[in-house]
Amino acid sequence: MALIDLKNIYKTYHVGELDVPVLKGVSLSVERGELVALMGASGSGKSTLMNILGCLDHPTSGEYWLERHDVSRLSSDERALLRNHKIGFVFQNFNLLPRTSALDNVMLPLSYALEALSDREVHNRATELLNRFDLGDRVHHEPSQLSGGEQQRVAIARALINQPALLLADEPTGNLDSHTSEEVLRMFQHLNQEEHLTIIIVTHDPAVARHARRTVGISDGVIIDGASMPGGPQPGYLSEAPLAAGVTS
Amino acid sequence: MKVYRIIKTAMRALRRNPMRAMLTTLGIIIGVSAVIVMMEIGKGSSAAIQRTIASMGANNLLIHPGTAASGGVSFGAGSAMTLTPQDCDAILRECPAVSNAAPEVQARTQVVYGNRNWVPMQINGTTPAYLEVRDWTNLDMGEMFSDLDVRNASKVCVLGQTLVRELFSGEFPVGRELRINNVSFRVLGVLSAKGANMMGRDQDDIILAPWTTIKYRVTGTSLTNVNQSSASSGTSSPVNTLSKLYPNEKLILYPEPSAIQAANTPLPVRFTNVDHILVSAESTVAIPLAIKQITQLLRERHRTLPHQPDDFNIRDMTEMTKTLASTSVLMTNLLLSVALISLLVGGVGIMNIMLVSVTERTREIGLRMSVGARARDILRQFLVEAVALCLAGGAIGIVVGCGCSYLVTLILQWPTQTSLPAILASVIVSASVGIIFGFYPAWKASKLDPIEALRYE
């Protein structure tokens, strides 16, 4: 069974008397271990789709299955729990807590985890992750003392601390220069390849999307291509070559 | 989420903005210390007021003997001769609610010094305890007579200010001799000025002397001799032998009975009686208890049967005690309401800052929600922050408040009294202020939509 299975998702916002349909019947499945780029121009509904994928929002109609959980039927508390241990978020503007050390930022999700870990374990796990991302000497630095690339690496470490099944990156390179962007994207590829982590990168930049094996195009609330894996699931694969054939945005 | 981790998170959040946290706490610090200072000054000054009113006699009880009646003729209050000096001693010894007791024997006669004379309002025969009962112990000059003087019926006295003015006019009174009813008395001391009592009666117009002296040397008989019935029997009364030492101007209308006649017609033994017993209770609140104890004791001592009425009356200063109680209640309430208003203002300050904080940290809230914080986690975090601010403010406020009231005592010499209930109340109030005023901002934070919050600029 696929990790993510979206079936005919509709999302309509109500602005006053007006109904604004944003997603108009999106169906999408993502296998475990895929690196998917979700591409679309602004206003195409990709942010809304990401919010639904990230369990921050629930669809107006349709079904969303995440690892055998029917997310569209969960209460907001249950969705919070699901976010905590199934999904890691990486944001465009990093969203680190200001005036808080990198270590404390990384440990943040663990304080909401259901199973209580000991302080020592929490600390060890966070330090280990930071070391892995070459941030061992930045553990006690505050975000304002870190470069953009370092901040994004701290954010990725935070996303991974609960060993999630899915990493959702929302324009992860939007605030970074091209060199650091490349670094971060290579990191995603590495994580995907080495640890079979499922990653969805939301972007409007074809250059970013080229790093993914599969690109899902969304326009005006419907998926225009890449809705399912061509040639069936091949978990754990990685390709340096851009595979975004047929994507025009 | 573990409790200590919630507290740690809240502390970390507060430490991110220490200046603001401090200023917010300041409101509560001022509020709590105001409550404590007000309560302590209030308590101190109401204790001082109570002492002042008590010195006017609010704690005092006056025990009158009962009423004598003969053949349908009542002789009015105090005419029965039932109170003895031993009653007085027993009251002091056996009633725990009584702090002091003094007998009183009264006379009204002329006082002569040199070429001046005066009839004082009160010539009181009593014991040294009288001054303690009346809260009058600091004398202007000289000293009070002693218990030995009472035992010896010494001819010594202590004067009130009015008498000094009327009789001595500038002369130093201590050590002089004056005459009361032709008996010479040495002045031992002068009482401090007490002024008029509540009825406008001059309390300084007084001579104090040992009650034995007044009873045996000055009046020769008790006040009850104004009654014709007692007066008629007075001639045959062997009340005192001392009075025979001095010329008694009483007319002897009938021949003295001989010893044989006296033996043939035995008269009931007359014991020495006093006119009143003045008692001071331990405190104003102990008055009803003291009355109960005295009543029980005197009924026992006087062998009063259960169906018989008391042969004495006890009066308390109800009017004064009522004033006292209402004064202290009024003062405490007034001060408390002022202090509570300042706490309320502090609480509004907390709410204000917490609301600003929620707005400012919208992104943080969104992030926390996206990494798995439930609405109740956010609510708890902000509530704990507010309560932590209030409790910290409360703790510092207690220290500041106690320090302030200490300084007030030190510098302004105002009386203060440490009040544990005030400290407890301010801790409870500051915690509840935190919960009440922290709840709305925390609730607002928990109701944020994570998507909106994350996008908030």
Boltz contact constraints between the chains, C-beta under 6 A:
constraints:
  - contact:
      token1: [A, 51]
      token2: [B, 451]
      max_distance: 6.0
  - contact:
      token1: [A, 56]
      token2: [B, 450]
      max_distance: 6.0
  - contact:
      token1: [A, 56]
      token2: [B, 451]
      max_distance: 6.0
  - contact:
      token1: [A, 57]
      token2: [B, 451]
      max_distance: 6.0
  - contact:
      token1: [A, 77]
      token2: [B, 374]
      max_distance: 6.0
  - contact:
      token1: [A, 80]
      token2: [B, 372]
      max_distance: 6.0
  - contact:
      token1: [A, 80]
      token2: [B, 374]
      max_distance: 6.0
  - contact:
      token1: [A, 83]
      token2: [B, 372]
      max_distance: 6.0
  - contact:
      token1: [A, 84]
      token2: [B, 372]
      max_distance: 6.0
  - contact:
      token1: [A, 89]
      token2: [B, 370]
      max_distance: 6.0
  - contact:
      token1: [A, 95]
      token2: [B, 367]
      max_distance: 6.0
  - contact:
      token1: [A, 97]
      token2: [B, 364]
      max_distance: 6.0
  - contact:
      token1: [A, 99]
      token2: [B, 16]
      max_distance: 6.0
  - contact:
      token1: [A, 108]
      token2: [B, 371]
      max_distance: 6.0
  - contact:
      token1: [A, 109]
      token2: [B, 371]
      max_distance: 6.0
  - contact:
      token1: [A, 109]
      token2: [B, 372]
      max_distance: 6.0
  - contact:
      token1: [A, 111]
      token2: [B, 5]
      max_distance: 6.0
  - contact:
      token1: [A, 112]
      token2: [B, 372]
      max_distance: 6.0
  - contact:
      token1: [A, 112]
      token2: [B, 373]
      max_distance: 6.0
  - contact:
      token1: [A, 116]
      token2: [B, 2]
      max_distance: 6.0
